[in-house]
Amino acid sequence: MRQTFGTNIMDQSGDIHLLMTQLGHTSTTTAALYTNPGQEKSKKAAKQMVERRTNYLEKD
């Protein structure tokens, strides 16, 4: 539950200091474990692929 809570805070607010306060962390290194830039990049790439495909299909 803690991981989910921390991840949700970061997803919704993007505020690492808020996350640190809520979870009681004193180090941004520890708090950074709840950020997942790789997942965000994957979501963005998937969205771009859908947009390209949609644009391609609309041309036909």
PQR file of N, CA, C, O and H, with PARSE charges and radii, in Angstrom:
ATOM      1  N   MET A   1       0.819  -1.191   0.000 -0.4000 1.5000
ATOM      2  CA  MET A   1       0.000   0.000   0.000 -0.0000 2.0000
ATOM      3  C   MET A   1       0.864   1.257   0.000  0.5500 1.7000
ATOM      4  O   MET A   1       0.515   2.259  -0.625 -0.5500 1.4000
ATOM      5  N   ARG A   2       1.969   1.199   0.690 -0.4000 1.5000
ATOM      6  CA  ARG A   2       2.848   2.364   0.768 -0.0000 2.0000
ATOM      7  C   ARG A   2       3.386   2.727  -0.616  0.5500 1.7000
ATOM      8  O   ARG A   2       3.421   3.899  -0.989 -0.5500 1.4000
ATOM      9  H   ARG A   2       2.252   0.385   1.198  0.4000 1.0000
ATOM     10  N   GLN A   3       3.803   1.716  -1.366 -0.4000 1.5000
ATOM     11  CA  GLN A   3       4.325   1.951  -2.715 -0.0000 2.0000
ATOM     12  C   GLN A   3       3.251   2.569  -3.597  0.5500 1.7000
ATOM     13  O   GLN A   3       3.517   3.522  -4.330 -0.5500 1.4000
ATOM     14  H   GLN A   3       3.775   0.764  -1.062  0.4000 1.0000
ATOM     15  N   THR A   4       2.044   2.032  -3.529 -0.4000 1.5000
ATOM     16  CA  THR A   4       0.944   2.564  -4.328 -0.0000 2.0000
ATOM     17  C   THR A   4       0.632   3.990  -3.933  0.5500 1.7000
ATOM     18  O   THR A   4       0.427   4.842  -4.799 -0.5500 1.4000
ATOM     19  H   THR A   4       1.828   1.259  -2.934  0.4000 1.0000
ATOM     20  N   PHE A   5       0.592   4.266  -2.637 -0.4000 1.5000
ATOM     21  CA  PHE A   5       0.322   5.612  -2.138 -0.0000 2.0000
ATOM     22  C   PHE A   5       1.389   6.590  -2.644  0.5500 1.7000
ATOM     23  O   PHE A   5       1.070   7.659  -3.163 -0.5500 1.4000
ATOM     24  H   PHE A   5       0.758   3.574  -1.934  0.4000 1.0000
ATOM     25  N   GLY A   6       2.648   6.210  -2.485 -0.4000 1.5000
ATOM     26  CA  GLY A   6       3.735   7.071  -2.935 -0.0000 2.0000
ATOM     27  C   GLY A   6       3.715   7.309  -4.433  0.5500 1.7000
ATOM     28  O   GLY A   6       3.933   8.429  -4.894 -0.5500 1.4000
ATOM     29  H   GLY A   6       2.908   5.341  -2.063  0.4000 1.0000
ATOM     30  N   THR A   7       3.456   6.262  -5.185 -0.4000 1.5000
ATOM     31  CA  THR A   7       3.386   6.385  -6.636 -0.0000 2.0000
ATOM     32  C   THR A   7       2.229   7.287  -7.048  0.5500 1.7000
ATOM     33  O   THR A   7       2.369   8.108  -7.955 -0.5500 1.4000
ATOM     34  H   THR A   7       3.279   5.352  -4.810  0.4000 1.0000
ATOM     35  N   ASN A   8       1.091   7.135  -6.386 -0.4000 1.5000
ATOM     36  CA  ASN A   8      -0.063   7.985  -6.707 -0.0000 2.0000
ATOM     37  C   ASN A   8       0.211   9.452  -6.397  0.5500 1.7000
ATOM     38  O   ASN A   8      -0.190  10.328  -7.163 -0.5500 1.4000
ATOM     39  H   ASN A   8       0.977   6.469  -5.650  0.4000 1.0000
ATOM     40  N   ILE A   9       0.879   9.726  -5.301 -0.4000 1.5000
ATOM     41  CA  ILE A   9       1.233  11.117  -4.982 -0.0000 2.0000
ATOM     42  C   ILE A   9       2.086  11.700  -6.104  0.5500 1.7000
ATOM     43  O   ILE A   9       1.841  12.817  -6.562 -0.5500 1.4000
ATOM     44  H   ILE A   9       1.205   9.014  -4.679  0.4000 1.0000
ATOM     45  N   MET A  10       3.091  10.939  -6.545 -0.4000 1.5000
ATOM     46  CA  MET A  10       3.971  11.446  -7.593 -0.0000 2.0000
ATOM     47  C   MET A  10       3.241  11.587  -8.920  0.5500 1.7000
ATOM     48  O   MET A  10       3.464  12.553  -9.649 -0.5500 1.4000
ATOM     49  H   MET A  10       3.290  10.033  -6.173  0.4000 1.0000
ATOM     50  N   ASP A  11       2.375  10.639  -9.239 -0.4000 1.5000
ATOM     51  CA  ASP A  11       1.628  10.716 -10.493 -0.0000 2.0000
ATOM     52  C   ASP A  11       0.712  11.927 -10.524  0.5500 1.7000
ATOM     53  O   ASP A  11       0.594  12.596 -11.551 -0.5500 1.4000
ATOM     54  H   ASP A  11       2.193   9.854  -8.647  0.4000 1.0000
ATOM     55  N   GLN A  12       0.069  12.208  -9.407 -0.4000 1.5000
ATOM     56  CA  GLN A  12      -0.931  13.279  -9.369 -0.0000 2.0000
ATOM     57  C   GLN A  12      -0.333  14.652  -9.121  0.5500 1.7000
ATOM     58  O   GLN A  12      -0.809  15.644  -9.673 -0.5500 1.4000
ATOM     59  H   GLN A  12       0.165  11.665  -8.573  0.4000 1.0000
ATOM     60  N   SER A  13       0.709  14.723  -8.294 -0.4000 1.5000
ATOM     61  CA  SER A  13       1.234  16.049  -7.948 -0.0000 2.0000
ATOM     62  C   SER A  13       2.590  16.344  -8.578  0.5500 1.7000
ATOM     63  O   SER A  13       2.893  17.492  -8.900 -0.5500 1.4000
ATOM     64  H   SER A  13       1.096  13.917  -7.845  0.4000 1.0000
ATOM     65  N   GLY A  14       3.401  15.314  -8.751 -0.4000 1.5000
ATOM     66  CA  GLY A  14       4.755  15.529  -9.256 -0.0000 2.0000
ATOM     67  C   GLY A  14       5.644  16.251  -8.262  0.5500 1.7000
ATOM     68  O   GLY A  14       6.729  16.713  -8.615 -0.5500 1.4000
ATOM     69  H   GLY A  14       3.156  14.380  -8.489  0.4000 1.0000
ATOM     70  N   ASP A  15       5.193  16.350  -7.022 -0.4000 1.5000
ATOM     71  CA  ASP A  15       5.896  17.116  -5.988 -0.0000 2.0000
ATOM     72  C   ASP A  15       6.661  16.174  -5.070  0.5500 1.7000
ATOM     73  O   ASP A  15       6.077  15.547  -4.186 -0.5500 1.4000
ATOM     74  H   ASP A  15       4.312  15.974  -6.735  0.4000 1.0000
ATOM     75  N   ILE A  16       7.973  16.078  -5.284 -0.4000 1.5000
ATOM     76  CA  ILE A  16       8.775  15.151  -4.499 -0.0000 2.0000
ATOM     77  C   ILE A  16       8.854  15.570  -3.032  0.5500 1.7000
ATOM     78  O   ILE A  16       9.001  14.723  -2.150 -0.5500 1.4000
ATOM     79  H   ILE A  16       8.448  16.587  -6.002  0.4000 1.0000
ATOM     80  N   HIS A  17       8.758  16.865  -2.770 -0.4000 1.5000
ATOM     81  CA  HIS A  17       8.801  17.327  -1.381 -0.0000 2.0000
ATOM     82  C   HIS A  17       7.528  16.936  -0.634  0.5500 1.7000
ATOM     83  O   HIS A  17       7.586  16.589   0.546 -0.5500 1.4000
ATOM     84  H   HIS A  17       8.639  17.553  -3.486  0.4000 1.0000
ATOM     85  N   LEU A  18       6.400  16.989  -1.298 -0.4000 1.5000
ATOM     86  CA  LEU A  18       5.158  16.509  -0.703 -0.0000 2.0000
ATOM     87  C   LEU A  18       5.266  15.019  -0.404  0.5500 1.7000
ATOM     88  O   LEU A  18       4.863  14.562   0.666 -0.5500 1.4000
ATOM     89  H   LEU A  18       6.353  17.272  -2.256  0.4000 1.0000
ATOM     90  N   LEU A  19       5.803  14.280  -1.337 -0.4000 1.5000
ATOM     91  CA  LEU A  19       5.997  12.850  -1.144 -0.0000 2.0000
ATOM     92  C   LEU A  19       6.893  12.579   0.063  0.5500 1.7000
ATOM     93  O   LEU A  19       6.589  11.722   0.893 -0.5500 1.4000
ATOM     94  H   LEU A  19       6.131  14.652  -2.206  0.4000 1.0000
ATOM     95  N   MET A  20       7.989  13.309   0.151 -0.4000 1.5000
ATOM     96  CA  MET A  20       8.912  13.134   1.269 -0.0000 2.0000
ATOM     97  C   MET A  20       8.224  13.399   2.600  0.5500 1.7000
ATOM     98  O   MET A  20       8.437  12.668   3.568 -0.5500 1.4000
ATOM     99  H   MET A  20       8.237  14.005  -0.523  0.4000 1.0000
ATOM    100  N   THR A  21       7.409  14.430   2.653 -0.4000 1.5000
ATOM    101  CA  THR A  21       6.689  14.764   3.881 -0.0000 2.0000
ATOM    102  C   THR A  21       5.695  13.672   4.242  0.5500 1.7000
ATOM    103  O   THR A  21       5.626  13.239   5.393 -0.5500 1.4000
ATOM    104  H   THR A  21       7.236  15.023   1.867  0.4000 1.0000
ATOM    105  N   GLN A  22       4.928  13.231   3.255 -0.4000 1.5000
ATOM    106  CA  GLN A  22       3.890  12.232   3.510 -0.0000 2.0000
ATOM    107  C   GLN A  22       4.459  10.877   3.940  0.5500 1.7000
ATOM    108  O   GLN A  22       3.862  10.184   4.764 -0.5500 1.4000
ATOM    109  H   GLN A  22       4.985  13.583   2.321  0.4000 1.0000
ATOM    110  N   LEU A  23       5.601  10.506   3.389 -0.4000 1.5000
ATOM    111  CA  LEU A  23       6.176   9.202   3.700 -0.0000 2.0000
ATOM    112  C   LEU A  23       7.285   9.263   4.747  0.5500 1.7000
ATOM    113  O   LEU A  23       7.814   8.230   5.158 -0.5500 1.4000
ATOM    114  H   LEU A  23       6.087  11.069   2.720  0.4000 1.0000
ATOM    115  N   GLY A  24       7.631  10.466   5.172 -0.4000 1.5000
ATOM    116  CA  GLY A  24       8.640  10.614   6.218 -0.0000 2.0000
ATOM    117  C   GLY A  24      10.065  10.400   5.748  0.5500 1.7000
ATOM    118  O   GLY A  24      10.927  10.022   6.542 -0.5500 1.4000
ATOM    119  H   GLY A  24       7.201  11.305   4.837  0.4000 1.0000
ATOM    120  N   HIS A  25      10.325  10.631   4.485 -0.4000 1.5000
ATOM    121  CA  HIS A  25      11.682  10.480   3.960 -0.0000 2.0000
ATOM    122  C   HIS A  25      12.486  11.747   4.234  0.5500 1.7000
ATOM    123  O   HIS A  25      11.954  12.857   4.236 -0.5500 1.4000
ATOM    124  H   HIS A  25       9.625  10.938   3.841  0.4000 1.0000
ATOM    125  N   THR A  26      13.778  11.549   4.465 -0.4000 1.5000
ATOM    126  CA  THR A  26      14.668  12.697   4.653 -0.0000 2.0000
ATOM    127  C   THR A  26      15.594  12.876   3.460  0.5500 1.7000
ATOM    128  O   THR A  26      16.353  13.843   3.398 -0.5500 1.4000
ATOM    129  H   THR A  26      14.210  10.647   4.464  0.4000 1.0000
ATOM    130  N   SER A  27      15.534  11.948   2.514 -0.4000 1.5000
ATOM    131  CA  SER A  27      16.415  11.991   1.360 -0.0000 2.0000
ATOM    132  C   SER A  27      15.600  11.955   0.073  0.5500 1.7000
ATOM    133  O   SER A  27      14.675  11.156  -0.074 -0.5500 1.4000
ATOM    134  H   SER A  27      14.918  11.162   2.564  0.4000 1.0000
ATOM    135  N   THR A  28      15.962  12.830  -0.850 -0.4000 1.5000
ATOM    136  CA  THR A  28      15.279  12.806  -2.149 -0.0000 2.0000
ATOM    137  C   THR A  28      15.637  11.545  -2.926  0.5500 1.7000
ATOM    138  O   THR A  28      14.875  11.108  -3.788 -0.5500 1.4000
ATOM    139  H   THR A  28      16.714  13.479  -0.731  0.4000 1.0000
ATOM    140  N   THR A  29      16.797  10.960  -2.624 -0.4000 1.5000
ATOM    141  CA  THR A  29      17.187   9.717  -3.282 -0.0000 2.0000
ATOM    142  C   THR A  29      16.201   8.606  -2.954  0.5500 1.7000
ATOM    143  O   THR A  29      15.799   7.843  -3.833 -0.5500 1.4000
ATOM    144  H   THR A  29      17.416  11.316  -1.924  0.4000 1.0000
ATOM    145  N   THR A  30      15.817   8.520  -1.697 -0.4000 1.5000
ATOM    146  CA  THR A  30      14.838   7.514  -1.290 -0.0000 2.0000
ATOM    147  C   THR A  30      13.481   7.817  -1.905  0.5500 1.7000
ATOM    148  O   THR A  30      12.814   6.918  -2.416 -0.5500 1.4000
ATOM    149  H   THR A  30      16.143   9.140  -0.984  0.4000 1.0000
ATOM    150  N   ALA A  31      13.076   9.065  -1.860 -0.4000 1.5000
ATOM    151  CA  ALA A  31      11.776   9.450  -2.409 -0.0000 2.0000
ATOM    152  C   ALA A  31      11.719   9.238  -3.918  0.5500 1.7000
ATOM    153  O   ALA A  31      10.652   8.965  -4.468 -0.5500 1.4000
ATOM    154  H   ALA A  31      13.619   9.796  -1.446  0.4000 1.0000
ATOM    155  N   ALA A  32      12.852   9.362  -4.580 -0.4000 1.5000
ATOM    156  CA  ALA A  32      12.894   9.203  -6.038 -0.0000 2.0000
ATOM    157  C   ALA A  32      12.555   7.784  -6.470  0.5500 1.7000
ATOM    158  O   ALA A  32      12.255   7.559  -7.643 -0.5500 1.4000
ATOM    159  H   ALA A  32      13.718   9.584  -4.133  0.4000 1.0000
ATOM    160  N   LEU A  33      12.595   6.833  -5.566 -0.4000 1.5000
ATOM    161  CA  LEU A  33      12.221   5.461  -5.900 -0.0000 2.0000
ATOM    162  C   LEU A  33      10.761   5.360  -6.294  0.5500 1.7000
ATOM    163  O   LEU A  33      10.359   4.398  -6.948 -0.5500 1.4000
ATOM    164  H   LEU A  33      12.839   7.015  -4.613  0.4000 1.0000
ATOM    165  N   TYR A  34       9.963   6.342  -5.905 -0.4000 1.5000
ATOM    166  CA  TYR A  34       8.537   6.336  -6.220 -0.0000 2.0000
ATOM    167  C   TYR A  34       8.231   7.004  -7.553  0.5500 1.7000
ATOM    168  O   TYR A  34       7.087   6.996  -8.009 -0.5500 1.4000
ATOM    169  H   TYR A  34      10.289   7.124  -5.374  0.4000 1.0000
ATOM    170  N   THR A  35       9.234   7.571  -8.165 -0.4000 1.5000
ATOM    171  CA  THR A  35       9.044   8.146  -9.495 -0.0000 2.0000
ATOM    172  C   THR A  35       9.400   7.072 -10.500  0.5500 1.7000
ATOM    173  O   THR A  35      10.259   6.231 -10.238 -0.5500 1.4000
ATOM    174  H   THR A  35      10.162   7.578  -7.794  0.4000 1.0000
ATOM    175  N   ASN A  36       8.755   7.095 -11.630 -0.4000 1.5000
ATOM    176  CA  ASN A  36       9.018   6.079 -12.635 -0.0000 2.0000
ATOM    177  C   ASN A  36       9.050   6.723 -14.013  0.5500 1.7000
ATOM    178  O   ASN A  36       8.110   6.584 -14.796 -0.5500 1.4000
ATOM    179  H   ASN A  36       8.057   7.778 -11.843  0.4000 1.0000
ATOM    180  N   PRO A  37      10.147   7.434 -14.302 -0.5600 1.5000
ATOM    181  CA  PRO A  37      10.209   8.121 -15.597  0.2800 2.0000
ATOM    182  C   PRO A  37      10.159   7.169 -16.781  0.5500 1.7000
ATOM    183  O   PRO A  37       9.679   7.544 -17.850 -0.5500 1.4000
ATOM    184  N   GLY A  38      10.643   5.951 -16.611 -0.4000 1.5000
ATOM    185  CA  GLY A  38      10.594   4.978 -17.706 -0.0000 2.0000
ATOM    186  C   GLY A  38       9.167   4.648 -18.098  0.5500 1.7000
ATOM    187  O   GLY A  38       8.853   4.529 -19.282 -0.5500 1.4000
ATOM    188  H   GLY A  38      11.033   5.646 -15.742  0.4000 1.0000
ATOM    189  N   GLN A  39       8.306   4.500 -17.106 -0.4000 1.5000
ATOM    190  CA  GLN A  39       6.909   4.197 -17.374 -0.0000 2.0000
ATOM    191  C   GLN A  39       6.249   5.384 -18.068  0.5500 1.7000
ATOM    192  O   GLN A  39       5.451   5.199 -18.987 -0.5500 1.4000
ATOM    193  H   GLN A  39       8.561   4.596 -16.144  0.4000 1.0000
ATOM    194  N   GLU A  40       6.569   6.573 -17.646 -0.4000 1.5000
ATOM    195  CA  GLU A  40       5.987   7.771 -18.267 -0.0000 2.0000
ATOM    196  C   GLU A  40       6.425   7.881 -19.724  0.5500 1.7000
ATOM    197  O   GLU A  40       5.620   8.233 -20.586 -0.5500 1.4000
ATOM    198  H   GLU A  40       7.217   6.723 -16.900  0.4000 1.0000
ATOM    199  N   LYS A  41       7.685   7.585 -20.003 -0.4000 1.5000
ATOM    200  CA  LYS A  41       8.173   7.619 -21.385 -0.0000 2.0000
ATOM    201  C   LYS A  41       7.453   6.583 -22.233  0.5500 1.7000
ATOM    202  O   LYS A  41       7.135   6.834 -23.395 -0.5500 1.4000
ATOM    203  H   LYS A  41       8.338   7.300 -19.302  0.4000 1.0000
ATOM    204  N   SER A  42       7.196   5.415 -21.649 -0.4000 1.5000
ATOM    205  CA  SER A  42       6.485   4.367 -22.384 -0.0000 2.0000
ATOM    206  C   SER A  42       5.067   4.794 -22.718  0.5500 1.7000
ATOM    207  O   SER A  42       4.592   4.567 -23.830 -0.5500 1.4000
ATOM    208  H   SER A  42       7.454   5.211 -20.705  0.4000 1.0000
ATOM    209  N   LYS A  43       4.391   5.410 -21.758 -0.4000 1.5000
ATOM    210  CA  LYS A  43       3.030   5.888 -21.993 -0.0000 2.0000
ATOM    211  C   LYS A  43       3.006   6.927 -23.105  0.5500 1.7000
ATOM    212  O   LYS A  43       2.128   6.904 -23.967 -0.5500 1.4000
ATOM    213  H   LYS A  43       4.777   5.594 -20.854  0.4000 1.0000
ATOM    214  N   LYS A  44       3.972   7.838 -23.080 -0.4000 1.5000
ATOM    215  CA  LYS A  44       4.035   8.898 -24.082 -0.0000 2.0000
ATOM    216  C   LYS A  44       4.298   8.313 -25.470  0.5500 1.7000
ATOM    217  O   LYS A  44       3.686   8.735 -26.452 -0.5500 1.4000
ATOM    218  H   LYS A  44       4.684   7.858 -22.379  0.4000 1.0000
ATOM    219  N   ALA A  45       5.203   7.346 -25.548 -0.4000 1.5000
ATOM    220  CA  ALA A  45       5.509   6.717 -26.832 -0.0000 2.0000
ATOM    221  C   ALA A  45       4.292   5.973 -27.380  0.5500 1.7000
ATOM    222  O   ALA A  45       4.011   6.040 -28.577 -0.5500 1.4000
ATOM    223  H   ALA A  45       5.700   7.003 -24.751  0.4000 1.0000
ATOM    224  N   ALA A  46       3.576   5.270 -26.518 -0.4000 1.5000
ATOM    225  CA  ALA A  46       2.383   4.547 -26.953 -0.0000 2.0000
ATOM    226  C   ALA A  46       1.320   5.511 -27.459  0.5500 1.7000
ATOM    227  O   ALA A  46       0.660   5.240 -28.462 -0.5500 1.4000
ATOM    228  H   ALA A  46       3.804   5.215 -25.546  0.4000 1.0000
ATOM    229  N   LYS A  47       1.154   6.629 -26.771 -0.4000 1.5000
ATOM    230  CA  LYS A  47       0.172   7.625 -27.192 -0.0000 2.0000
ATOM    231  C   LYS A  47       0.538   8.200 -28.561  0.5500 1.7000
ATOM    232  O   LYS A  47      -0.331   8.388 -29.412 -0.5500 1.4000
ATOM    233  H   LYS A  47       1.690   6.848 -25.956  0.4000 1.0000
ATOM    234  N   GLN A  48       1.805   8.473 -28.766 -0.4000 1.5000
ATOM    235  CA  GLN A  48       2.254   9.006 -30.055 -0.0000 2.0000
ATOM    236  C   GLN A  48       2.028   7.996 -31.178  0.5500 1.7000
ATOM    237  O   GLN A  48       1.663   8.379 -32.289 -0.5500 1.4000
ATOM    238  H   GLN A  48       2.511   8.320 -28.074  0.4000 1.0000
ATOM    239  N   MET A  49       2.240   6.711 -30.897 -0.4000 1.5000
ATOM    240  CA  MET A  49       2.019   5.680 -31.915 -0.0000 2.0000
ATOM    241  C   MET A  49       0.540   5.622 -32.306  0.5500 1.7000
ATOM    242  O   MET A  49       0.210   5.491 -33.484 -0.5500 1.4000
ATOM    243  H   MET A  49       2.536   6.400 -29.994  0.4000 1.0000
ATOM    244  N   VAL A  50      -0.342   5.718 -31.318 -0.4000 1.5000
ATOM    245  CA  VAL A  50      -1.780   5.701 -31.603 -0.0000 2.0000
ATOM    246  C   VAL A  50      -2.157   6.913 -32.447  0.5500 1.7000
ATOM    247  O   VAL A  50      -2.926   6.787 -33.401 -0.5500 1.4000
ATOM    248  H   VAL A  50      -0.075   5.824 -30.361  0.4000 1.0000
ATOM    249  N   GLU A  51      -1.627   8.084 -32.108 -0.4000 1.5000
ATOM    250  CA  GLU A  51      -1.925   9.296 -32.859 -0.0000 2.0000
ATOM    251  C   GLU A  51      -1.444   9.182 -34.307  0.5500 1.7000
ATOM    252  O   GLU A  51      -2.154   9.578 -35.231 -0.5500 1.4000
ATOM    253  H   GLU A  51      -1.003   8.187 -31.334  0.4000 1.0000
ATOM    254  N   ARG A  52      -0.248   8.645 -34.504 -0.4000 1.5000
ATOM    255  CA  ARG A  52       0.284   8.477 -35.863 -0.0000 2.0000
ATOM    256  C   ARG A  52      -0.576   7.514 -36.668  0.5500 1.7000
ATOM    257  O   ARG A  52      -0.888   7.762 -37.833 -0.5500 1.4000
ATOM    258  H   ARG A  52       0.329   8.322 -33.753  0.4000 1.0000
ATOM    259  N   ARG A  53      -0.953   6.417 -36.029 -0.4000 1.5000
ATOM    260  CA  ARG A  53      -1.784   5.422 -36.723 -0.0000 2.0000
ATOM    261  C   ARG A  53      -3.137   6.020 -37.089  0.5500 1.7000
ATOM    262  O   ARG A  53      -3.638   5.812 -38.193 -0.5500 1.4000
ATOM    263  H   ARG A  53      -0.700   6.216 -35.083  0.4000 1.0000
ATOM    264  N   THR A  54      -3.722   6.762 -36.157 -0.4000 1.5000
ATOM    265  CA  THR A  54      -5.015   7.396 -36.411 -0.0000 2.0000
ATOM    266  C   THR A  54      -4.904   8.374 -37.569  0.5500 1.7000
ATOM    267  O   THR A  54      -5.754   8.387 -38.460 -0.5500 1.4000
ATOM    268  H   THR A  54      -3.315   6.931 -35.259  0.4000 1.0000
ATOM    269  N   ASN A  55      -3.867   9.186 -37.559 -0.4000 1.5000
ATOM    270  CA  ASN A  55      -3.654  10.154 -38.648 -0.0000 2.0000
ATOM    271  C   ASN A  55      -3.448   9.441 -39.974  0.5500 1.7000
ATOM    272  O   ASN A  55      -3.947   9.895 -41.004 -0.5500 1.4000
ATOM    273  H   ASN A  55      -3.177   9.176 -36.835  0.4000 1.0000
ATOM    274  N   TYR A  56      -2.719   8.329 -39.962 -0.4000 1.5000
ATOM    275  CA  TYR A  56      -2.476   7.574 -41.184 -0.0000 2.0000
ATOM    276  C   TYR A  56      -3.780   7.002 -41.728  0.5500 1.7000
ATOM    277  O   TYR A  56      -4.040   7.080 -42.928 -0.5500 1.4000
ATOM    278  H   TYR A  56      -2.314   7.960 -39.126  0.4000 1.0000
ATOM    279  N   LEU A  57      -4.599   6.429 -40.853 -0.4000 1.5000
ATOM    280  CA  LEU A  57      -5.850   5.828 -41.285 -0.0000 2.0000
ATOM    281  C   LEU A  57      -6.850   6.856 -41.776  0.5500 1.7000
ATOM    282  O   LEU A  57      -7.666   6.564 -42.651 -0.5500 1.4000
ATOM    283  H   LEU A  57      -4.388   6.366 -39.878  0.4000 1.0000
ATOM    284  N   GLU A  58      -6.794   8.061 -41.219 -0.4000 1.5000
ATOM    285  CA  GLU A  58      -7.718   9.129 -41.633 -0.0000 2.0000
ATOM    286  C   GLU A  58      -7.392   9.640 -43.026  0.5500 1.7000
ATOM    287  O   GLU A  58      -8.266  10.185 -43.701 -0.5500 1.4000
ATOM    288  H   GLU A  58      -6.132   8.298 -40.508  0.4000 1.0000
ATOM    289  N   LYS A  59      -6.153   9.474 -43.469 -0.4000 1.5000
ATOM    290  CA  LYS A  59      -5.742   9.930 -44.804 -0.0000 2.0000
ATOM    291  C   LYS A  59      -6.348   9.075 -45.898  0.5500 1.7000
ATOM    292  O   LYS A  59      -6.536   9.545 -47.020 -0.5500 1.4000
ATOM    293  H   LYS A  59      -5.443   9.031 -42.921  0.4000 1.0000
ATOM    294  N   ASP A  60      -6.654   7.837 -45.591 -0.4000 1.5000
ATOM    295  CA  ASP A  60      -7.222   6.915 -46.604 -0.0000 2.0000
ATOM    296  C   ASP A  60      -8.641   7.180 -46.923  0.5500 1.7000
ATOM    297  O   ASP A  60      -9.229   6.483 -47.750 -0.5500 1.4000
ATOM    298  H   ASP A  60      -6.502   7.455 -44.679  0.4000 1.0000
TER
END
